[in-house]
């Protein structure tokens, strides 16, 4: 009797899952496991406090929906409260697992855990699929280790490649075996409070995919995508893509159907263009590993920046001298989401106006964003900071010009109260001596 283990991560869905199809064909029993990493809930070295309430809620909704989808296939979702390495070590020692199924994740920690398991358990057959990307490495016209050094070069090589159609729906899965391991328990249904416009999970993802492509919005996407807010101004697929409750191939298939029925234009192409942007940073994280988190990024060059605790706190709270930045940050803190344009603006401000190490901003986004993805997040911060894949060596945005272009009437700023901030940015100098407001007499 063959026993398999599916290790879920940022792929919380049953649809378009080759690893589940493979398991159905190869094993008699199957354990479906998600490891709720403890480090997600602990403070980090970058003064962040762990996964935000918005991100936690979105994750738990995704897990609950996955549990429902698996239940329909007569399966059970098990949750471990230990880190993945400990969980897998325990499972493989206690249960006679013969096959391990996993989608390739670009993150350094995930890759290292998988290598550790392969070394520790050479008799376990590890099947690595590619359900988080448009392409498998064998489909790319280059070796991943030779990833082009800019997105433009990457795009020219891959944009005309065929993308395989999503896999058909599963009808059944092998049953779960009986086992009893502390800290690895079946998912139990819970009440999840949700005030966000986004609901995690595969069903909500499919609903958004269907709703968006049932309108004419895809034909105007390129014209509206840079708006600072508005549900219909962009696809809003990114949270479900990051969670893996929606696959990039499902979106590409929907683009193809829409273009067949309504015609293709620059806007419909641009939706695919942004899937390719995400694809690039998926392989970017895979290729560069730890370099994703180094201050000099891929370039290794010295960046003149520091960590000003007060400035970082004010930036994260939306309390800087820049109203547009404040509005974007307050939107992020309240909703767990920010427009792509807003992300570039606030990143530029942190790095160039406030002089803070870009990694603190990337870590804060990791804490807050419901669509956090390791490659896209850290890769895009490197891009703005000029230590990554940007051939121009960084992107410094003129905040006044950005305001004039994207919020000329200050409607967005007023809505999020970006105009309310402390008049003085710093209260102490570099030596921690108090800085007195110019309007106040010194003693």
DRENDO-1510 file (C-alpha; in Angstrom, 1 decimal, always signed):
<recs>
REC; n; res; u; v; w
REC; 1; UNK; +0.0; +0.0; +0.0 .
REC; 2; UNK; +1.5; +3.4; -1.0 .
REC; 3; UNK; +1.0; +6.4; +1.2 .
REC; 4; UNK; +1.4; +10.0; -0.1 .
REC; 5; UNK; +1.8; +13.4; +1.5 .
REC; 6; UNK; +0.8; +16.6; -0.2 .
REC; 7; UNK; +2.6; +19.6; +1.3 .
REC; 8; UNK; +0.4; +22.6; +0.6 .
REC; 9; UNK; +1.9; +26.1; +0.7 .
REC; 10; UNK; +0.9; +29.1; -1.4 .
REC; 11; UNK; -1.3; +26.8; -3.5 .
REC; 12; UNK; -4.5; +26.5; -1.6 .
REC; 13; UNK; -6.8; +25.1; -4.2 .
REC; 14; UNK; -7.9; +21.8; -5.7 .
REC; 15; UNK; -8.4; +23.0; -9.3 .
REC; 16; UNK; -5.5; +23.0; -11.8 .
REC; 17; UNK; -3.3; +21.0; -9.4 .
REC; 18; UNK; -1.1; +18.5; -11.1 .
REC; 19; UNK; +0.3; +17.3; -7.8 .
REC; 20; UNK; -3.2; +16.1; -6.7 .
REC; 21; UNK; -3.8; +14.4; -10.1 .
REC; 22; UNK; -0.4; +12.7; -9.8 .
REC; 23; UNK; -1.2; +11.5; -6.2 .
REC; 24; UNK; -4.5; +10.1; -7.4 .
REC; 25; UNK; -2.7; +8.0; -9.9 .
REC; 26; UNK; +0.2; +6.8; -7.7 .
REC; 27; UNK; -0.9; +6.2; -4.1 .
REC; 28; UNK; -3.6; +4.4; -2.1 .
REC; 29; UNK; -3.8; +6.8; +0.8 .
REC; 30; UNK; -3.0; +10.5; +1.0 .
REC; 31; UNK; -2.3; +13.1; +3.8 .
REC; 32; UNK; -3.0; +16.7; +2.9 .
REC; 33; UNK; -0.9; +19.0; +5.1 .
REC; 34; UNK; -0.4; +22.7; +5.6 .
REC; 35; UNK; +2.3; +24.0; +7.9 .
REC; 36; UNK; +1.3; +27.3; +9.7 .
REC; 37; UNK; +4.8; +28.6; +10.1 .
REC; 38; UNK; +5.3; +30.0; +13.6 .
REC; 39; UNK; +7.7; +32.7; +12.4 .
REC; 40; UNK; +4.7; +34.4; +10.6 .
REC; 41; UNK; +3.4; +35.4; +14.0 .
REC; 42; UNK; +6.7; +36.6; +15.6 .
REC; 43; UNK; +8.5; +40.0; +15.4 .
REC; 44; UNK; +11.2; +40.2; +12.8 .
REC; 45; UNK; +14.6; +41.8; +12.7 .
REC; 46; UNK; +13.1; +44.7; +10.7 .
REC; 47; UNK; +10.8; +45.9; +13.5 .
REC; 48; UNK; +7.7; +44.3; +12.1 .
REC; 49; UNK; +5.4; +42.3; +14.3 .
REC; 50; UNK; +4.4; +39.3; +12.2 .
REC; 51; UNK; +1.5; +38.7; +9.9 .
REC; 52; UNK; -1.2; +41.4; +10.2 .
REC; 53; UNK; -4.8; +40.7; +11.1 .
REC; 54; UNK; -5.8; +41.3; +7.5 .
REC; 55; UNK; -3.3; +38.9; +6.1 .
REC; 56; UNK; -4.1; +36.3; +8.8 .
REC; 57; UNK; -7.8; +36.5; +8.2 .
REC; 58; UNK; -7.3; +36.1; +4.4 .
REC; 59; UNK; -5.1; +33.1; +5.0 .
REC; 60; UNK; -7.6; +31.4; +7.4 .
REC; 61; UNK; -10.4; +32.0; +4.9 .
REC; 62; UNK; -8.2; +30.3; +2.2 .
REC; 63; UNK; -7.5; +27.3; +4.5 .
REC; 64; UNK; -11.1; +27.0; +5.4 .
REC; 65; UNK; -12.2; +27.0; +1.8 .
REC; 66; UNK; -9.5; +24.4; +0.9 .
REC; 67; UNK; -10.7; +22.2; +3.7 .
REC; 68; UNK; -14.2; +22.4; +2.2 .
REC; 69; UNK; -13.0; +21.6; -1.3 .
REC; 70; UNK; -11.0; +18.6; +0.0 .
REC; 71; UNK; -14.0; +17.4; +2.0 .
REC; 72; UNK; -16.0; +17.3; -1.2 .
REC; 73; UNK; -13.3; +14.9; -2.5 .
REC; 74; UNK; -13.6; +12.8; +0.7 .
REC; 75; UNK; -10.3; +14.2; +2.0 .
REC; 76; UNK; -9.2; +16.1; +5.1 .
REC; 77; UNK; -6.9; +19.1; +5.5 .
REC; 78; UNK; -4.4; +18.7; +8.4 .
REC; 79; UNK; -2.8; +21.7; +9.9 .
REC; 80; UNK; +0.6; +21.7; +11.7 .
REC; 81; UNK; +1.5; +24.4; +14.2 .
REC; 82; UNK; +5.2; +23.6; +13.8 .
REC; 83; UNK; +7.5; +24.9; +11.1 .
REC; 84; UNK; +7.6; +22.9; +7.9 .
REC; 85; UNK; +10.9; +21.2; +8.5 .
REC; 86; UNK; +9.8; +19.9; +11.9 .
REC; 87; UNK; +6.4; +18.9; +10.7 .
REC; 88; UNK; +7.7; +16.9; +7.7 .
REC; 89; UNK; +10.5; +15.3; +9.8 .
REC; 90; UNK; +7.9; +14.2; +12.3 .
REC; 91; UNK; +5.4; +12.9; +9.7 .
REC; 92; UNK; +8.0; +11.0; +7.7 .
REC; 93; UNK; +9.4; +9.4; +10.9 .
REC; 94; UNK; +6.0; +8.5; +12.3 .
REC; 95; UNK; +3.9; +7.6; +9.2 .
REC; 96; UNK; +5.2; +5.3; +6.4 .
REC; 97; UNK; +5.1; +8.0; +3.7 .
REC; 98; UNK; +6.4; +6.7; +0.4 .
REC; 99; UNK; +5.6; +9.8; -1.9 .
REC; 100; UNK; +5.8; +13.5; -1.2 .
REC; 101; UNK; +4.0; +16.0; -3.5 .
REC; 102; UNK; +4.9; +19.6; -3.6 .
REC; 103; UNK; +4.7; +22.6; -5.9 .
REC; 104; UNK; +7.9; +24.5; -6.4 .
REC; 105; UNK; +8.0; +27.6; -4.2 .
REC; 106; UNK; +10.6; +30.3; -5.1 .
REC; 107; UNK; +11.3; +31.2; -1.4 .
REC; 108; UNK; +14.8; +30.4; +0.0 .
REC; 109; UNK; +13.4; +28.8; +3.2 .
REC; 110; UNK; +11.0; +26.6; +1.3 .
REC; 111; UNK; +13.7; +25.4; -1.1 .
REC; 112; UNK; +16.1; +24.7; +1.8 .
REC; 113; UNK; +13.4; +22.7; +3.7 .
REC; 114; UNK; +12.8; +20.6; +0.6 .
REC; 115; UNK; +16.5; +19.9; +0.2 .
REC; 116; UNK; +16.8; +18.9; +3.8 .
REC; 117; UNK; +13.9; +16.5; +3.5 .
REC; 118; UNK; +15.4; +15.0; +0.4 .
REC; 119; UNK; +18.7; +14.4; +2.1 .
REC; 120; UNK; +17.1; +13.1; +5.3 .
REC; 121; UNK; +14.7; +10.7; +3.6 .
REC; 122; UNK; +16.3; +9.4; +0.4 .
REC; 123; UNK; +13.7; +6.6; +0.2 .
REC; 124; UNK; +10.8; +9.0; -0.1 .
REC; 125; UNK; +9.9; +9.8; -3.7 .
REC; 126; UNK; +9.6; +13.6; -4.0 .
REC; 127; UNK; +7.4; +14.9; -6.9 .
REC; 128; UNK; +7.9; +18.5; -7.6 .
REC; 129; UNK; +5.3; +20.2; -9.8 .
REC; 130; UNK; +5.0; +23.8; -10.9 .
REC; 131; UNK; +1.5; +24.9; -10.0 .
REC; 132; UNK; +2.6; +28.4; -9.0 .
REC; 133; UNK; +3.9; +29.5; -12.3 .
REC; 134; UNK; +2.8; +29.7; -16.0 .
REC; 135; UNK; +5.8; +27.6; -17.1 .
REC; 136; UNK; +7.8; +24.7; -15.8 .
REC; 137; UNK; +11.6; +25.1; -16.1 .
REC; 138; UNK; +11.7; +22.6; -19.0 .
REC; 139; UNK; +9.3; +24.9; -21.0 .
REC; 140; UNK; +11.6; +27.9; -20.6 .
REC; 141; UNK; +14.0; +28.7; -23.5 .
REC; 142; UNK; +16.9; +29.0; -21.0 .
REC; 143; UNK; +18.1; +27.4; -17.8 .
REC; 144; UNK; +16.7; +29.0; -14.7 .
REC; 145; UNK; +20.3; +29.6; -13.5 .
REC; 146; UNK; +20.7; +31.8; -16.6 .
REC; 147; UNK; +17.6; +33.9; -16.0 .
REC; 148; UNK; +17.8; +37.1; -18.1 .
REC; 149; UNK; +19.0; +40.1; -16.0 .
REC; 150; UNK; +16.0; +42.3; -16.9 .
REC; 151; UNK; +12.3; +41.7; -17.3 .
REC; 152; UNK; +12.3; +43.1; -20.8 .
REC; 153; UNK; +14.8; +40.4; -22.0 .
REC; 154; UNK; +12.8; +37.7; -20.2 .
REC; 155; UNK; +9.5; +38.9; -21.7 .
REC; 156; UNK; +10.8; +38.9; -25.2 .
REC; 157; UNK; +11.9; +35.2; -24.8 .
REC; 158; UNK; +8.7; +33.9; -23.2 .
REC; 159; UNK; +5.7; +36.0; -24.2 .
REC; 160; UNK; +4.9; +33.9; -27.3 .
REC; 161; UNK; +5.3; +30.5; -25.6 .
REC; 162; UNK; +2.2; +28.4; -25.4 .
REC; 163; UNK; +0.7; +28.1; -21.9 .
REC; 164; UNK; -0.9; +24.8; -21.1 .
REC; 165; UNK; -4.6; +24.8; -20.4 .
REC; 166; UNK; -5.7; +24.4; -16.8 .
REC; 167; UNK; -6.3; +20.8; -15.7 .
REC; 168; UNK; -9.9; +19.5; -15.4 .
REC; 169; UNK; -11.6; +19.2; -12.1 .
REC; 170; UNK; -10.8; +16.3; -9.8 .
REC; 171; UNK; -13.5; +13.8; -9.1 .
REC; 172; UNK; -11.9; +12.0; -6.2 .
REC; 173; UNK; -8.7; +11.7; -4.1 .
REC; 174; UNK; -7.3; +8.7; -2.2 .
REC; 175; UNK; -8.6; +8.6; +1.4 .
REC; 176; UNK; -6.6; +9.8; +4.4 .
REC; 177; UNK; -5.0; +7.2; +6.6 .
REC; 178; UNK; -5.6; +7.0; +10.4 .
REC; 179; UNK; -2.7; +8.6; +12.4 .
REC; 180; UNK; -2.4; +10.5; +15.7 .
REC; 181; UNK; +0.4; +13.1; +16.0 .
REC; 182; UNK; +0.3; +15.9; +18.4 .
REC; 183; UNK; +0.3; +19.4; +16.9 .
REC; 184; UNK; -0.9; +18.0; +13.5 .
REC; 185; UNK; -4.6; +18.2; +13.6 .
REC; 186; UNK; -7.5; +18.3; +11.1 .
REC; 187; UNK; -8.7; +21.8; +10.2 .
REC; 188; UNK; -11.6; +22.7; +12.4 .
REC; 189; UNK; -14.2; +25.1; +11.0 .
REC; 190; UNK; -14.1; +28.5; +12.7 .
REC; 191; UNK; -15.9; +31.8; +12.5 .
REC; 192; UNK; -13.6; +34.3; +10.7 .
REC; 193; UNK; -14.5; +38.0; +11.1 .
REC; 194; UNK; -14.0; +39.7; +7.8 .
REC; 195; UNK; -14.4; +43.4; +7.0 .
REC; 196; UNK; -12.2; +43.3; +3.9 .
REC; 197; UNK; -13.4; +43.5; +0.4 .
REC; 198; UNK; -11.4; +40.4; -0.2 .
REC; 199; UNK; -12.4; +36.9; +0.9 .
REC; 200; UNK; -9.7; +34.2; +0.8 .
REC; 201; UNK; -10.2; +30.9; -0.8 .
REC; 202; UNK; -10.7; +29.1; -4.1 .
REC; 203; UNK; -14.5; +29.8; -4.4 .
REC; 204; UNK; -14.0; +33.6; -4.0 .
REC; 205; UNK; -11.1; +33.5; -6.5 .
REC; 206; UNK; -13.2; +31.7; -9.1 .
REC; 207; UNK; -16.1; +34.2; -8.5 .
REC; 208; UNK; -13.8; +37.2; -9.0 .
REC; 209; UNK; -12.3; +35.6; -12.2 .
REC; 210; UNK; -15.7; +35.0; -13.6 .
REC; 211; UNK; -17.1; +38.4; -12.6 .
REC; 212; UNK; -14.2; +40.3; -14.0 .
REC; 213; UNK; -14.2; +38.6; -17.4 .
REC; 214; UNK; -18.0; +38.8; -17.7 .
REC; 215; UNK; -17.7; +42.6; -18.1 .
REC; 216; UNK; -15.9; +44.8; -20.6 .
REC; 217; UNK; -13.3; +45.9; -18.0 .
REC; 218; UNK; -10.5; +43.8; -19.5 .
REC; 219; UNK; -10.7; +45.9; -22.7 .
REC; 220; UNK; -9.9; +49.1; -20.7 .
REC; 221; UNK; -7.5; +47.6; -18.1 .
REC; 222; UNK; -4.4; +49.5; -19.3 .
REC; 223; UNK; -6.2; +52.8; -19.0 .
REC; 224; UNK; -7.3; +52.3; -15.4 .
REC; 225; UNK; -4.7; +50.1; -13.8 .
REC; 226; UNK; -2.7; +53.0; -12.3 .
REC; 227; UNK; -5.7; +54.4; -10.3 .
REC; 228; UNK; -5.0; +54.5; -6.6 .
REC; 229; UNK; -8.2; +52.8; -5.7 .
REC; 230; UNK; -11.5; +51.5; -7.1 .
REC; 231; UNK; -12.5; +47.9; -7.3 .
REC; 232; UNK; -13.1; +48.0; -11.0 .
REC; 233; UNK; -9.9; +49.8; -12.0 .
REC; 234; UNK; -7.7; +46.6; -11.8 .
REC; 235; UNK; -8.3; +42.9; -11.9 .
REC; 236; UNK; -7.8; +42.4; -8.1 .
REC; 237; UNK; -6.5; +38.9; -8.8 .
REC; 238; UNK; -3.2; +39.3; -7.0 .
REC; 239; UNK; -4.4; +38.2; -3.4 .
REC; 240; UNK; -5.8; +34.9; -4.7 .
REC; 241; UNK; -2.7; +34.4; -7.0 .
REC; 242; UNK; -0.4; +34.9; -4.0 .
REC; 243; UNK; -2.5; +32.5; -1.9 .
REC; 244; UNK; -2.6; +30.0; -4.8 .
REC; 245; UNK; -6.3; +29.7; -4.6 .
REC; 246; UNK; -6.2; +30.8; -8.3 .
REC; 247; UNK; -3.5; +29.8; -10.8 .
REC; 248; UNK; -1.8; +32.0; -13.4 .
REC; 249; UNK; -2.9; +29.4; -16.0 .
REC; 250; UNK; -6.5; +29.9; -15.1 .
REC; 251; UNK; -6.2; +33.6; -15.7 .
REC; 252; UNK; -4.4; +33.1; -19.0 .
REC; 253; UNK; -7.1; +30.7; -20.1 .
REC; 254; UNK; -9.8; +33.4; -19.2 .
REC; 255; UNK; -7.8; +36.0; -21.2 .
REC; 256; UNK; -7.8; +33.8; -24.2 .
REC; 257; UNK; -11.5; +33.1; -24.1 .
REC; 258; UNK; -12.2; +36.9; -23.6 .
REC; 259; UNK; -10.0; +37.8; -26.6 .
REC; 260; UNK; -11.7; +35.2; -28.7 .
REC; 261; UNK; -15.1; +36.5; -27.9 .
REC; 262; UNK; -14.5; +40.2; -27.6 .
REC; 263; UNK; -11.2; +40.9; -29.4 .
REC; 264; UNK; -7.7; +41.5; -28.2 .
REC; 265; UNK; -6.1; +44.9; -27.6 .
REC; 266; UNK; -3.3; +46.5; -25.6 .
REC; 267; UNK; -5.4; +46.2; -22.4 .
REC; 268; UNK; -6.1; +42.5; -22.6 .
REC; 269; UNK; -2.4; +42.0; -23.5 .
REC; 270; UNK; -1.4; +44.0; -20.5 .
REC; 271; UNK; -3.1; +41.6; -18.1 .
REC; 272; UNK; -0.9; +38.9; -19.5 .
REC; 273; UNK; +2.1; +41.2; -19.4 .
REC; 274; UNK; +1.6; +41.5; -15.6 .
REC; 275; UNK; +1.3; +37.8; -15.3 .
REC; 276; UNK; +4.7; +37.6; -17.0 .
REC; 277; UNK; +6.0; +40.2; -14.6 .
REC; 278; UNK; +5.0; +38.0; -11.7 .
REC; 279; UNK; +6.5; +35.0; -13.5 .
REC; 280; UNK; +9.8; +36.7; -13.8 .
REC; 281; UNK; +10.0; +37.4; -10.1 .
REC; 282; UNK; +9.0; +33.8; -9.3 .
REC; 283; UNK; +12.1; +32.6; -11.1 .
REC; 284; UNK; +14.1; +35.6; -9.9 .
REC; 285; UNK; +13.6; +34.4; -6.3 .
REC; 286; UNK; +14.4; +30.8; -7.3 .
REC; 287; UNK; +17.6; +31.8; -9.1 .
REC; 288; UNK; +19.0; +34.3; -6.6 .
REC; 289; UNK; +18.0; +32.8; -3.2 .
REC; 290; UNK; +19.5; +34.6; -0.3 .
REC; 291; UNK; +20.5; +37.6; -2.5 .
REC; 292; UNK; +16.8; +38.6; -2.5 .
REC; 293; UNK; +17.3; +39.8; +1.1 .
REC; 294; UNK; +20.8; +41.3; +1.0 .
REC; 295; UNK; +21.1; +45.1; +1.3 .
REC; 296; UNK; +23.0; +45.3; -2.0 .
REC; 297; UNK; +20.6; +42.8; -3.6 .
REC; 298; UNK; +22.0; +41.3; -6.8 .
REC; 299; UNK; +24.3; +44.2; -7.6 .
REC; 300; UNK; +26.2; +44.1; -4.3 .
REC; 301; UNK; +26.7; +47.8; -4.5 .
REC; 302; UNK; +26.7; +50.0; -1.4 .
REC; 303; UNK; +23.5; +51.8; -0.8 .
REC; 304; UNK; +23.7; +54.9; +1.5 .
REC; 305; UNK; +20.8; +54.3; +3.8 .
REC; 306; UNK; +20.2; +53.6; +7.4 .
REC; 307; UNK; +17.4; +52.8; +9.9 .
REC; 308; UNK; +15.7; +55.7; +11.5 .
REC; 309; UNK; +13.2; +54.2; +13.9 .
REC; 310; UNK; +11.1; +57.3; +14.2 .
REC; 311; UNK; +11.0; +57.9; +10.4 .
REC; 312; UNK; +10.1; +54.2; +9.7 .
REC; 313; UNK; +7.3; +54.3; +12.3 .
REC; 314; UNK; +5.9; +57.5; +10.8 .
REC; 315; UNK; +6.1; +56.1; +7.3 .
REC; 316; UNK; +4.4; +52.9; +8.3 .
REC; 317; UNK; +1.7; +54.8; +10.1 .
REC; 318; UNK; +1.1; +57.3; +7.3 .
REC; 319; UNK; +2.5; +60.3; +9.2 .
REC; 320; UNK; +5.2; +61.8; +6.9 .
REC; 321; UNK; +5.4; +65.2; +5.3 .
REC; 322; UNK; +4.0; +63.6; +2.1 .
REC; 323; UNK; +0.2; +63.5; +2.0 .
REC; 324; UNK; -0.1; +61.0; -0.9 .
REC; 325; UNK; +2.3; +58.6; +0.8 .
REC; 326; UNK; +0.3; +58.9; +4.1 .
REC; 327; UNK; -2.9; +58.1; +2.3 .
REC; 328; UNK; -1.5; +55.0; +0.6 .
REC; 329; UNK; +0.0; +53.7; +3.9 .
REC; 330; UNK; -3.3; +54.3; +5.8 .
REC; 331; UNK; -5.1; +52.4; +3.0 .
REC; 332; UNK; -2.7; +49.5; +3.3 .
REC; 333; UNK; -3.0; +49.3; +7.1 .
REC; 334; UNK; -6.8; +49.4; +6.9 .
REC; 335; UNK; -7.4; +47.0; +4.0 .
REC; 336; UNK; -4.2; +44.9; +3.6 .
REC; 337; UNK; -4.1; +46.1; -0.1 .
REC; 338; UNK; -2.6; +48.9; -2.1 .
REC; 339; UNK; -2.5; +49.7; -5.8 .
REC; 340; UNK; +0.6; +49.0; -7.8 .
REC; 341; UNK; +1.1; +52.7; -8.3 .
REC; 342; UNK; +0.8; +53.3; -4.6 .
REC; 343; UNK; +3.4; +50.7; -3.8 .
REC; 344; UNK; +6.0; +52.3; -6.1 .
REC; 345; UNK; +5.3; +55.8; -4.6 .
REC; 346; UNK; +5.6; +54.7; -1.0 .
REC; 347; UNK; +8.7; +52.6; -1.7 .
REC; 348; UNK; +10.4; +55.5; -3.4 .
REC; 349; UNK; +9.6; +57.8; -0.5 .
REC; 350; UNK; +11.0; +55.4; +2.1 .
REC; 351; UNK; +14.2; +54.9; +0.2 .
REC; 352; UNK; +15.0; +58.3; -1.3 .
REC; 353; UNK; +13.1; +60.9; +0.8 .
REC; 354; UNK; +13.5; +59.2; +4.2 .
REC; 355; UNK; +16.8; +57.5; +3.6 .
REC; 356; UNK; +15.8; +54.2; +5.1 .
REC; 357; UNK; +17.2; +50.7; +4.1 .
REC; 358; UNK; +14.7; +49.3; +1.5 .
REC; 359; UNK; +14.5; +46.0; +3.4 .
REC; 360; UNK; +12.5; +47.5; +6.2 .
REC; 361; UNK; +9.9; +48.6; +3.7 .
REC; 362; UNK; +9.9; +45.1; +2.1 .
REC; 363; UNK; +9.5; +43.5; +5.5 .
REC; 364; UNK; +6.6; +45.8; +6.4 .
REC; 365; UNK; +4.8; +44.9; +3.1 .
REC; 366; UNK; +5.4; +41.3; +4.0 .
REC; 367; UNK; +3.6; +41.9; +7.3 .
REC; 368; UNK; +0.7; +43.8; +5.8 .
REC; 369; UNK; -0.1; +42.8; +2.2 .
REC; 370; UNK; -2.8; +40.1; +1.7 .
REC; 371; UNK; -1.2; +39.5; -1.7 .
REC; 372; UNK; +2.3; +39.1; -0.3 .
REC; 373; UNK; +4.5; +36.9; -2.5 .
REC; 374; UNK; +8.2; +36.5; -1.7 .
REC; 375; UNK; +9.6; +37.0; -5.2 .
REC; 376; UNK; +7.3; +39.8; -6.3 .
REC; 377; UNK; +7.6; +41.7; -3.0 .
REC; 378; UNK; +11.3; +41.6; -2.4 .
REC; 379; UNK; +12.2; +41.7; -6.1 .
REC; 380; UNK; +10.1; +44.8; -6.7 .
REC; 381; UNK; +11.6; +46.5; -3.7 .
REC; 382; UNK; +15.1; +45.8; -5.1 .
REC; 383; UNK; +13.9; +47.2; -8.4 .
REC; 384; UNK; +12.9; +50.5; -6.9 .
REC; 385; UNK; +16.0; +50.6; -4.7 .
REC; 386; UNK; +18.3; +50.1; -7.7 .
REC; 387; UNK; +19.9; +46.9; -6.4 .
REC; 388; UNK; +17.9; +44.4; -8.5 .
REC; 389; UNK; +16.7; +43.9; -12.1 .
REC; 390; UNK; +16.1; +47.5; -13.0 .
REC; 391; UNK; +18.5; +48.5; -15.8 .
REC; 392; UNK; +18.0; +52.2; -14.9 .
REC; 393; UNK; +19.5; +51.6; -11.4 .
REC; 394; UNK; +16.4; +52.5; -9.3 .
REC; 395; UNK; +13.2; +54.5; -9.5 .
REC; 396; UNK; +13.0; +57.8; -7.6 .
REC; 397; UNK; +9.5; +59.2; -8.0 .
REC; 398; UNK; +8.7; +62.9; -7.8 .
REC; 399; UNK; +5.9; +62.9; -5.2 .
REC; 400; UNK; +4.4; +66.2; -6.2 .
REC; 401; UNK; +4.2; +65.1; -9.8 .
REC; 402; UNK; +2.7; +61.8; -8.8 .
REC; 403; UNK; +0.0; +63.6; -6.8 .
REC; 404; UNK; -0.8; +65.9; -9.7 .
REC; 405; UNK; -1.1; +63.0; -12.0 .
REC; 406; UNK; -3.0; +60.5; -9.9 .
REC; 407; UNK; -4.8; +62.5; -7.3 .
REC; 408; UNK; -5.1; +66.1; -8.6 .
REC; 409; UNK; -8.2; +67.0; -6.6 .
REC; 410; UNK; -6.8; +65.2; -3.5 .
REC; 411; UNK; -9.9; +63.0; -3.3 .
REC; 412; UNK; -7.8; +60.0; -2.4 .
REC; 413; UNK; -5.7; +62.0; +0.1 .
REC; 414; UNK; -8.8; +63.4; +1.8 .
REC; 415; UNK; -10.5; +60.1; +2.0 .
REC; 416; UNK; -7.6; +58.5; +3.8 .
REC; 417; UNK; -6.7; +61.7; +5.7 .
REC; 418; UNK; -3.2; +61.9; +4.2 .
REC; 419; UNK; -3.1; +65.6; +4.9 .
REC; 420; UNK; -3.0; +65.0; +8.7 .
REC; 421; UNK; +0.6; +64.5; +9.9 .
REC; 422; UNK; +3.1; +65.9; +12.4 .
REC; 423; UNK; +4.7; +69.0; +11.0 .
REC; 424; UNK; +8.1; +67.9; +12.2 .
REC; 425; UNK; +9.5; +64.7; +10.7 .
REC; 426; UNK; +12.3; +64.1; +13.3 .
REC; 427; UNK; +12.2; +64.8; +17.0 .
REC; 428; UNK; +15.8; +63.7; +17.6 .
REC; 429; UNK; +19.0; +64.0; +15.6 .
REC; 430; UNK; +21.5; +61.3; +14.7 .
REC; 431; UNK; +23.0; +61.5; +18.2 .
REC; 432; UNK; +19.6; +61.2; +19.9 .
REC; 433; UNK; +19.6; +64.8; +20.9 .
REC; 434; UNK; +16.2; +66.5; +20.9 .
REC; 435; UNK; +15.3; +68.6; +17.8 .
REC; 436; UNK; +13.1; +71.5; +18.8 .
REC; 437; UNK; +10.4; +72.8; +16.4 .
REC; 438; UNK; +11.6; +75.9; +14.7 .
REC; 439; UNK; +8.4; +77.7; +16.0 .
REC; 440; UNK; +9.3; +76.8; +19.6 .
REC; 441; UNK; +11.9; +78.7; +21.6 .
REC; 442; UNK; +14.8; +76.6; +22.8 .
REC; 443; UNK; +15.4; +76.6; +26.6 .
</recs>
